[in-house]
Every structure is written in structure tokens, then in C-alpha cells.
Amino acid sequence: MSRLCEGRVAIVTGAGRGIGREHALSLAYHGAKVVVNDLGGNTDGTGSDLSPAEQVVQEIVAMGGEAIANGDSVSSWEGAQRMVNQAIETFGDLHVVVNNAGILRDRVLVNMTEEEWDAVINVHLKGTFAPSRWAAAYWREQHKAGKPVSGRIINTTSVSGIYGNPGQTNYGAAKAGIAAFTNIAALELARYNVTVNAVGPVALTRMTEGLGPAPETDEEREARSPRWIAPIVTWLASEEAADISGRVFEASGQVLAVAEGWVRGPRHAPVDDPTQLGPIVRDLVGAARPNSGMNGEPGGWPQPK
């Protein structure tokens, strides 16, 4: 079997467990040298423990690969810079950043606290921005110096963000923001030969095990295994994916799909009298496709009564 990422250097955040662990192992199996980043905290972001990242490093080394552990917080400006610098100083270059770290503080809007909002936005949104920013600065410097660049940023969004899930205004807003960040960063970084894509995974992990009914059969458990997310991330990290950028993929043990972004739907000439808008807006909404539900299909989103 060919090794897609031979000689490439990758950072994977939140790689000590679950989906991130699968990313790190898959990238290493395909020849990448991996910085295994994980703060090692609880699912709500509290606490820290480097041992999960170190255990993944040991697994990679045992398979004959190269990896180092990193315990910086992705939401720390200085920590994100240290992470990028550690990859470059240890392995001599950087090609791939997989922004996977995340936490949950689920709560319906009327009960959500400021701290619950800020914590989730900070880890997901700033935690995607900060590592990406330092990596992009490095690739820009390499490009300006006339050195070849083949950079990849692969972000983790969610169907909770791009389609919507009650109880997750903080998480969904962050994940929708990551999808928009992906699109815009792809436009900006194309000049440096850097692609930016996102993946919305559906898998049973420590973070998601309490969000729905537990799988009852081996087939259901297999369909929700985090291992199904790593193949698309590994491919997007490779040289083969140089022409794919600005896209959001859904990945699970049941589907691999490209999510289509916002598009302009039914339209009408501008109206300057708000008293005339009632029938016009109802006609526009009636002619438009309904919002998608969590299954990604139009019409699955509950309509107002």
C-alpha cells in the first residue's frame, strides 16, 4: 500500500483520544511525522494531563513512526506558536495542521451562562484560528523565500453547526464559524499553495457518548467508530489533495459527503415599505428549500408553528 503522507510533518490537536487519536495514528501510518497535541483535560475543558498524548506517541513509535507530544492549549496565542515552532524545530518543517481539539458545555440558550459560552467559543473558534495563524505565517515566509510550500489546514466543524442542533448554541455557533473560517482562509492562503478544508465528523467518542441513544449492536458501534473520520483527513493532508480547498466534508461510518454552503435562493425586487413585506416574504420562504436537519436533508429542520 502506498503511504500518502510520506515525509510530511503534521500537527494534530486534541489527538490524545477519540477522533484526534485516529487522525494521528493514520497520518503516522501513512508516513507523516506527528506532533500529538492534547491538553488532556475533561470534556468540559477543565484539568490537564499529558499522558493521553504521550500514549499516542508511544503507539506511533511502536509502529516505527516518529512523533512528539505537546500539551499546549490551542486557545493560547503563545501556546499555539510554541506548538508550530516545536514541529518545525523537531522535524525541520511543517506541512499539515489538523485542528481537532474541542470541548462541550451543552445548555439551552435560556439557561446558558457567559462562562459556558466563552469556554466553548474559545477552544473551538480561537483554538482553530491560533494554530492556523502561526502555521500560515510560517508558510508565507517560506513562500516569500522561494521555498516550495504544500500546506494543509484541516479543520473540524460539525453537523451541529452547519445544520443545527438544539442545546448547542455555543458549540454550533463555533462550528459554523469554523466552516466560514475555512472558506475564507482557503481564499486567502491559495496564493501560498496552502489548502484549507473542514470535516464534520459523526462518531461515538468521549465527548458524544451521552448525546444520544447508545449503539445496541456491533454494526451500530462500528458505524459510529471514530476510525471512519481519519481516511478523509489523511487524504486531505496529502500531496494528492492540492486541488481541493474551501470545502466542508461530512464523514462517518455511514456516509462521506460534501456539504453545500449557503446559496441565494428565491428573490424579489427591493421593497422600501415594510407594510408590504408580509406576502412577499411568505412567498419567498414558501419557494425556498427548507433548512436541513441533522441528517443533512432539506426539510429535517423543525418549522415554526
C-alpha positions in Angstrom: 0.0 0.0 0.0 1.3 3.5 -0.9 1.9 5.9 2.0 0.1 9.1 1.2 1.9 11.4 3.7 5.5 10.1 3.5 7.9 12.7 4.9 5.2 15.2 5.8 5.1 16.9 9.2 1.7 17.2 10.8 0.2 18.7 13.9 -3.0 17.2 15.2 -4.7 19.0 18.1 -6.8 17.1 20.6 -5.0 13.9 19.5 -4.8 12.1 22.8 -8.2 10.4 22.4 -11.1 9.7 20.1 -11.1 11.2 16.6 -7.9 13.1 17.1 -6.1 9.9 18.1 -7.3 8.2 14.9 -6.1 11.1 12.9 -2.6 11.0 14.4 -2.3 7.2 14.0 -3.5 7.3 10.4 -1.2 10.1 9.4 1.8 8.3 11.1 0.8 5.0 9.4 1.0 6.9 6.1 4.4 8.2 6.8 3.9 11.6 8.5 5.9 12.8 11.5 3.3 13.9 14.0 3.1 16.4 16.8 0.4 14.9 19.1 -1.2 17.8 20.9 -3.6 17.3 23.7 -4.2 19.4 26.9 -5.6 16.2 28.4 -8.5 17.9 30.1 -12.0 16.7 30.8 -14.7 17.0 28.1 -15.8 20.4 29.5 -12.2 21.7 29.2 -11.2 21.6 32.8 -8.0 19.9 34.0 -4.9 18.8 32.1 -2.9 15.6 31.7 -0.2 15.0 29.1 -0.3 11.2 29.4 -3.0 10.7 26.7 -0.8 12.5 24.2 2.2 10.6 25.4 0.4 7.3 25.0 -0.4 8.1 21.3 3.2 9.0 20.7 4.2 5.6 22.1 1.8 3.9 19.8 3.3 5.7 16.8 6.8 4.9 17.8 5.9 1.3 18.3 4.7 1.1 14.7 8.0 2.6 13.5 6.9 6.2 13.2 8.1 9.5 14.6 6.0 11.6 17.0 6.3 14.0 19.9 3.8 15.1 22.5 2.6 18.6 23.1 0.4 19.8 26.0 -0.2 23.4 25.0 -3.7 24.8 24.9 -4.9 25.5 21.4 -6.7 28.6 22.6 -3.5 30.1 23.9 -1.8 32.5 21.4 1.6 31.7 22.8 0.8 28.0 23.2 -0.2 27.8 19.5 3.0 29.5 18.4 5.1 27.1 20.6 3.3 24.1 19.0 4.1 25.3 15.5 7.7 26.1 16.4 8.1 22.7 18.1 7.1 20.9 14.9 9.5 22.9 12.8 12.4 22.7 15.3 11.9 19.0 15.8 11.2 17.7 12.3 12.6 20.6 10.2 9.3 21.7 8.5 5.5 21.8 8.8 3.0 20.7 6.2 -0.3 19.9 7.9 -2.3 21.3 10.8 -5.4 19.3 11.8 -7.5 21.5 14.2 -9.5 18.9 16.1 -9.4 19.9 19.8 -12.8 20.6 21.3 -15.0 20.7 24.4 -18.7 20.6 25.2 -20.7 22.8 27.6 -24.2 22.0 26.3 -27.1 24.1 27.6 -30.3 25.5 26.2 -30.0 29.2 25.4 -32.2 30.5 28.3 -30.0 28.7 30.8 -26.5 29.1 29.3 -24.0 31.1 31.3 -21.5 33.5 29.9 -18.7 31.2 31.1 -20.2 28.2 29.2 -20.4 30.3 26.0 -16.9 31.8 26.3 -15.2 28.5 27.1 -16.7 26.7 24.0 -16.1 29.6 21.6 -12.5 30.0 22.9 -11.5 26.4 22.5 -13.2 25.7 19.2 -13.0 29.0 17.3 -9.9 30.6 18.7 -8.4 27.2 19.0 -8.8 26.8 15.2 -7.6 30.3 14.5 -4.4 30.4 16.6 -2.6 27.3 15.3 -3.8 28.1 11.7 -2.5 31.7 12.0 1.0 30.7 13.1 1.2 27.9 10.5 0.1 30.3 7.8 2.7 32.9 8.8 5.4 30.2 8.5 4.2 29.1 5.1 4.0 32.7 3.9 7.7 33.2 4.9 8.7 30.0 3.1 6.8 31.1 0.0 8.4 34.5 0.0 11.8 32.9 0.4 11.2 31.0 -2.8 10.9 27.6 -1.0 8.3 25.1 -2.1 5.1 25.1 0.1 2.5 22.4 0.2 0.5 23.4 3.3 -2.7 21.9 4.6 -5.1 23.1 7.2 -7.9 20.7 8.1 -10.5 22.0 10.5 -13.1 20.2 12.5 -16.6 21.5 12.1 -19.9 19.7 13.0 -23.3 18.9 11.6 -24.5 20.6 14.8 -23.1 23.8 13.4 -23.8 23.6 9.7 -27.3 22.2 10.2 -28.2 23.0 13.8 -28.9 21.0 17.0 -31.0 22.3 20.0 -29.0 22.7 23.2 -25.8 23.7 21.4 -26.0 27.4 20.5 -22.4 27.8 21.8 -20.9 24.7 20.1 -23.0 25.1 16.9 -22.1 28.8 16.6 -18.4 27.9 17.0 -18.6 25.1 14.5 -20.5 27.2 11.9 -17.8 29.8 12.4 -15.2 27.3 11.7 -16.9 26.4 8.4 -16.9 30.1 7.4 -13.3 30.4 8.6 -12.4 27.5 6.3 -13.9 29.1 3.3 -12.3 32.5 3.8 -8.9 31.1 4.8 -8.9 29.0 1.7 -9.3 32.1 -0.4 -6.5 33.9 1.4 -4.0 31.2 1.5 -4.3 29.8 -2.0 -1.5 32.2 -3.1 0.9 30.4 -0.8 -0.1 26.9 -2.1 -2.0 26.1 1.1 -5.3 24.4 1.1 -7.9 24.8 3.8 -10.8 22.3 4.3 -13.1 21.1 7.1 -14.6 17.8 8.1 -17.8 17.4 10.1 -17.5 14.0 11.8 -20.2 11.8 13.3 -18.7 9.3 15.7 -19.1 7.9 19.2 -16.4 9.4 21.4 -15.9 10.5 25.0 -17.5 13.9 24.0 -20.5 12.5 22.3 -21.4 9.3 24.2 -24.1 11.0 26.2 -25.7 13.0 23.4 -28.0 10.2 22.0 -29.0 6.6 22.4 -26.1 4.2 22.8 -25.5 1.8 19.9 -27.1 -1.6 20.6 -25.4 -3.8 18.0 -21.9 -4.4 16.8 -22.9 -2.9 13.4 -24.1 0.3 15.1 -21.0 0.6 17.1 -18.8 0.1 14.0 -20.8 2.7 12.1 -20.1 5.2 14.8 -16.4 4.3 15.3 -14.1 7.4 15.1 -11.8 5.4 12.7 -14.1 6.4 9.8 -13.1 10.0 10.0 -9.4 9.6 9.6 -9.3 8.5 6.0 -10.6 11.7 4.5 -8.4 13.8 6.8 -5.3 11.7 5.8 -6.1 12.1 2.2 -6.7 15.9 2.5 -3.3 16.1 4.3 -1.5 14.5 1.3 0.0 15.9 -1.8 -2.8 14.4 -3.8 -5.3 16.9 -2.4 -3.5 20.0 -3.7 -6.5 21.0 -5.8 -9.2 20.6 -3.1 -9.8 23.7 -0.9 -12.5 25.6 0.8 -14.8 22.6 1.1 -16.6 21.1 4.1 -16.9 17.3 4.2 -19.2 15.1 6.3 -17.7 11.8 7.4 -18.9 8.9 9.4 -19.3 5.1 9.2 -22.4 5.7 7.1 -21.6 8.5 4.7 -18.8 10.6 3.1 -20.3 13.7 1.6 -19.5 17.3 0.6 -21.8 19.8 2.3 -23.0 22.6 0.1 -22.8 26.1 1.6 -25.3 28.9 1.7 -26.6 29.9 -1.7 -29.0 32.7 -2.7 -32.5 31.3 -3.1 -35.7 32.8 -4.3 -35.5 36.6 -4.7 -37.6 39.7 -5.2 -37.0 43.3 -6.1 -36.1 45.6 -3.2 -39.1 46.9 -1.1 -38.9 50.1 0.9 -42.3 49.8 2.7 -42.2 47.2 5.5 -46.0 47.0 5.5 -45.9 45.4 2.1 -43.4 42.7 3.0 -45.7 40.1 4.6 -46.9 38.3 1.5 -43.6 38.8 -0.3 -41.6 37.2 2.5 -44.0 34.3 2.8 -43.8 33.7 -1.0 -40.0 33.7 -0.8 -39.9 31.4 2.2 -42.5 29.1 0.6 -40.5 28.8 -2.6 -37.2 28.2 -0.8 -35.8 24.8 0.2 -36.4 24.3 4.0 -33.4 24.2 6.3 -31.7 20.9 6.6 -31.9 18.7 9.7 -29.1 16.9 11.4 -29.2 14.3 8.7 -28.3 16.9 6.1 -31.5 16.6 4.2 -33.7 19.7 3.5 -36.9 19.6 5.5 -35.5 18.0 8.6 -35.3 21.3 10.5 -38.5 21.9 12.6 -40.6 24.7 11.2 -42.2 27.4 13.4 -45.8 26.7 14.4 
